[in-house]
Amino acid sequence: MGKATNITWHEGKVTKEERQKLKGHKSAVLWFTGLSGAGKSTLSVAVEQALYNRGIHTYILDGDNVRHGLNNNLGFSHEDRKENIRRIGEVSKLFVDAGIMALTAFISPYRDDRDLVRRLVKDGEFIEIYVKCSLSECERRDPKGLYKKARSGEIKGFTGIDAPYEAPKHPELVIETDRQPLEDSAAQVIHYLEEKGYIKKQA
Amino acid sequence: MGKATNITWHEGKVTKEERQKLKGHKSAVLWFTGLSGAGKSTLSVAVEQALYNRGIHTYILDGDNVRHGLNNNLGFSHEDRKENIRRIGEVSKLFVDAGIMALTAFISPYRDDRDLVRRLVKDGEFIEIYVKCSLSECERRDPKGLYKKARSGEIKGFTGIDAPYEAPKHPELVIETDRQPLEDSAAQVIHYLEEKGYIKKQA
């Protein structure tokens, strides 16, 4: 049985380059960082849709699929938050190695943590996208009612209220979601990926 | 800027089904389990090559990319070994969600640990492949010299020597690497994937 299937292979594992070739584009992690309510998740979804429509192979890592899975044994201590970002970084690296354009949508407030992820991958594979929005606007939006709880003291250590957000110093992109519509923000990311040669320009 | 790029999208994230459609095949985790030296790694590489040659999007999780990355803060205690497999399972789940045919090559000696991974994903998404090989043959091969060290007592708790290997009770596939050449073993896996409709049969 099975002998009829003709199988040939060269030595060793399929390489990152071979996987990228199969997919027709380069791979990298689009690391969206910013305050709660700044629009990281919304923007990452819009960018993913735009990429998918062009046949780009993507995957979003976010609270939904990471906090309840891989990182379900982590709490909210400083140490656990660090480990949370480290694991997300390591998984992003695996996705980049797999040839996938990975998108992550986490507040990731600390510069050190984000820089650790940057160092995990090769030059050009970490695209830090600062999703910038004023605290007052984030608080006005308050999509999950978290700012209200933070202000009332129901939630402690909330980024922007009683915990710091360390804005990126040299992000690859700054997207000001309180100054332009979502369409333009998504287009800004796509434009960057085209200009830098990650994906092909559309005819 | 960027406004010239025409972006359209529907609500919500791209779905698993959309990603599978883009890739042209179903996704699942091929979980290779067996003794050290049984041929898990060799077989997974051969299967990956065969899949790649057919345009299937794959990724191998193994000691090389997991132990030194995501799981570099785990040791070899019983608890850490359990957590090792759990994390690999959760990452496999993310890859399956991403539409990728994930292959894992870990001894994963405990039935409970493997069953936990099986329950993480949907029916049909966990393909347990028992890479079967007699202990004497594994020990004869001893590609990393580990059996020698285990026999001399240099390594403690080595699977098959002084730690148990719990063979799968109902694996999707049993591959006897001490009874057939690698080509036939790889063909057996490919044949299974074709027959069950994960990948298209070749014309």
Interface residues (C-beta under 8 A of the other chain):
Chain A: M1 G2 K3 A4 T5 I7 T8 W9 H10 G12 K13 V14 E18 R19 L22 K23 V45 A46 E48 Q49 A50 Y52 N53 G55 H57 T58 Y59 I60 L61 N65 V66 G69 L70 N73 E83 R87 E90 V91 K93 L94 F95 D97 A98 G99 I100 L120 E183 D184 A186 A187 Q188 I190 H191 Q202
Chain B: M1 G2 K3 A4 T5 I7 T8 W9 H10 G12 K13 V14 E18 R19 L22 K23 V45 A46 E48 Q49 A50 Y52 N53 G55 H57 T58 Y59 I60 L61 N65 G69 L70 N73 E83 R87 E90 V91 K93 L94 F95 D97 A98 G99 I100 L120 E183 D184 A186 A187 Q188 I190 H191 E194 Q202
